[in-house]
Amino acid sequence: MASHKSAEKRARQTTRRTAVNSARRSRVRGSIKKVEEAIAAGDKKAALAALRAAQPEIQRGAASHVIAKNAAARRVSRLNARIKAMA
């Protein structure tokens, strides 16, 4: 258990930050899942709309270091390629 003032403060900050990060990660995963479900259903228009909504979420996740920058770029790129291949 934290025994210094600074250590107690860091413990509080870590708890808050963990909650924020898990919420962000969940939003990123949920938005990606919506795109993948639309792709699986074969609905190109819905998949494009879901990707447009998911892309800012993924980029926000990368900006806040919830996922790596290159991983975010790769996710967007691969989702976009899968949607284009639906033609």
C-alpha positions in Angstrom: 0.0 0.0 0.0 1.2 3.5 -0.7 2.7 5.2 2.3 3.8 8.6 0.9 1.6 11.5 -0.2 3.0 11.3 -3.7 2.6 7.6 -3.9 -1.0 7.9 -2.7 -1.7 10.5 -5.4 -0.1 8.3 -8.1 -2.3 5.4 -7.0 -5.4 7.7 -7.4 -4.3 8.9 -10.7 -3.6 5.4 -11.9 -7.0 4.2 -11.0 -8.7 7.1 -12.9 -6.4 6.7 -15.9 -7.0 3.0 -16.0 -10.8 3.6 -16.1 -10.4 6.2 -18.9 -8.1 3.9 -21.0 -10.3 0.9 -20.7 -13.3 2.9 -21.8 -11.4 4.2 -24.8 -10.1 0.8 -25.7 -13.7 -0.5 -25.5 -14.9 2.2 -27.8 -12.2 1.4 -30.3 -13.0 -2.3 -30.2 -16.7 -1.7 -30.5 -16.3 0.6 -33.5 -14.1 -1.9 -35.2 -16.6 -4.7 -34.5 -19.4 -2.7 -36.1 -17.4 -2.4 -39.3 -16.5 -6.1 -39.3 -20.1 -7.0 -38.8 -21.2 -4.9 -41.7 -18.5 -6.5 -43.9 -19.6 -10.0 -42.8 -23.2 -9.1 -43.7 -22.1 -8.0 -47.1 -23.5 -4.5 -46.8 -20.9 -2.2 -48.4 -22.8 1.0 -47.7 -23.2 0.2 -44.0 -19.6 -0.9 -43.8 -18.4 2.4 -45.3 -20.6 4.4 -42.9 -19.3 2.3 -39.9 -15.7 2.9 -41.1 -16.2 6.6 -41.3 -17.5 6.5 -37.7 -14.8 4.1 -36.5 -11.8 5.9 -38.0 -11.9 8.9 -35.6 -12.3 6.6 -32.7 -9.3 4.5 -33.8 -7.2 7.7 -34.3 -8.2 9.0 -30.8 -7.2 5.7 -29.4 -3.8 6.1 -31.0 -3.4 9.7 -29.9 -4.1 8.7 -26.3 -1.7 5.7 -26.6 -4.4 3.2 -25.9 -3.3 1.5 -29.1 0.0 2.0 -31.0 0.0 4.6 -33.8 1.0 2.1 -36.5 -1.5 -0.5 -35.2 -4.2 2.1 -35.6 -3.1 2.9 -39.2 -2.9 -0.8 -40.0 -6.4 -1.4 -38.7 -7.9 1.4 -40.7 -6.0 0.4 -43.8 -7.0 -3.3 -43.6 -10.7 -2.5 -42.9 -10.7 -0.1 -45.9 -9.1 -2.7 -48.1 -11.7 -5.3 -47.1 -14.5 -2.9 -47.9 -13.0 -2.1 -51.3 -12.7 -5.8 -52.0 -16.5 -6.2 -51.5 -17.2 -4.7 -55.0 
